[in-house]
Amino acid sequence: MIPHPRPAVIASLRFGHGPGPLAALRMSDDVARSPRPPARLVRFTPGAAAVVTGGVVTAFFVRNAFVAAHQIVGWIVACSLVALLIDPLVNLLQRYLPRALSIVVVIITMIAVVGGVVAGITRELLNSLDDLERAAPRAASGLEDRYDWAADIDVTSRVADLVERINESVRSETLGSTFGRLPTFLVTGVLMLFLLGFGRRYVLGLLGQFDDLGRRQTVRRVLFISARRGRVYILWTISHSLINGLIVGVASWLLDLPAPVSLGVSVGLMTAIPLIGVVVGGVPALLLAFGSSSWIVGATMLVLLLTLQAVEMIIVRPLVDSRSVRVGTTVAIVVTLSAFDLYGIGAAMCAFALAVIALAALDVYGASRDEELIGSTA
């Protein structure tokens, strides 16, 4: 195949001047056959090899250090999140009391209220777990007797494994290790006091390290607005979870289902997952309702769960998203499941809160960049 001659050669052939046809074709062949520049090889110098090796070793060292100290790091993150959530209460009480006294009053009140509630729920939850351990296999066996599909997927063994995992996780990992972490609670509590008292100064000191005024204002805006929006979303989620858990727990008690506290806690925890959490968390309640009671009780529980999910989709979710940040279902599932598989339910809660704040920061930063582009083009 003969390559096409260049435009200058074509013009000379058309108007009858310049090189002849054979010379023109020979020139085009010479151009096409001109040697290409040699390929360059990338070689590692001793310095580059040392940098790569040092980076890999450092990465493994940091990873091992984090794994060894993940409990301490987790508690530091948790107390920082708690300080962020209760800071508005301290600011509100600061109107009438000095800030130091306001911090002490809020901390003591929070410990008294949360400690009493957690102690009561823990006692009821342990008793409810015993009831659930006895009632869930019977309900699964009743489903297998009534429906062929339940027997085909072996619901009884699956439910038994699930109940065993929940029982082991709650008793041994959560409640059993609580008393061994009292020194950690004390240390992180002191850190939370420092964050409440001097956290804003720490942030302002960090912002003072930026020499560029525009960059400093951008970082300040992203930090403060994302923290505020993330706090709004987390507080709304906590309130919504408590309400849904209370409704399902009371309904389970009225319908005479076993382990109503555990059923309410399951729905309350899963409410944090947008759009599907209520229904997913209500699967144990549906299992017990259809398996151990009549179909009327099961249908009542199904209607209740679907109603709560519809209220979230139509009313709660648009209201919260417009005032804070929109968190997708995929992000919530991936973050919580990954953190739960690594370090348990406490890590899942902290990871979810950090993901919310990170999404709010990205949203605020993107909005600020759009405003800068609009201002530069105006």
Summary of the structure (lengths in Angstrom):
residues: 378
radius of gyration: 31.7
end to end distance: 54.6
largest distance: 104.3
contacts: 1056
relative contact order: 0.08
helix: 84%
strand: 0%
